[in-house]
């Protein structure tokens, strides 16, 4: 029903929003996850220049994700960047997924374990650096 009427002021949609308090981003996230694939392949990039490691995510990771990557890095300096070669949207932390609300959480198409996967992928890339 929401998908059918989302771009209108149809009375049934307005009643649905009133009853549930559901925001547009959250409803869009639910629909996208129901219709989308089970897994996404998100590129993670790495570049080393001397003792400097760059990790690039094709999206917008929360700063806590970048801090975890830096803390686990064996390199003297690690820089984490976002929107590298595109964007898959927001990459919230597991804590953000655990609470209700928030634009980034409600508009993200990913699951609560995304943070772990992104940090682990960066760690594997950094481990291959000299």
Steps between C-alpha positions, in 0.01 A plus 500: 500500500776740594693435179187553292404832661832640625505796260144608569278627777272199477285472817606138557868600500441796729313272742783245485759768584284630783449153655858378469699823518713353224722744318545504125869388517415210731217379278724530194769296681254223582374484142853507356611219731198287413561547127880514504767232493603303806861622469672809364855514369642828629843601374766577760822652370852512640808697405838512670758777468793422728366480854170656400195281433187627332175306533216616280137400536245542223255656742483707817623305804431647841816641659507217756563255217797703382632522856479121538690451173770743613529341844547152350741611228866394514599801289651810664221710349167392355253728324143385441301673228141488387324505163803348329399420141130536578260472787279223633354738756548512876694235692369526858656329800344204679397734783302719259319196361408401857292814563185615326508807280761711333516590134823312429376179658160516337640573155778239511435181305737294712478276806630553852825304439620740229751669732674170578519407131646838398762503777597140423534575126724799571710290737559239230609769254735662752644161593619460139689829512877497558 
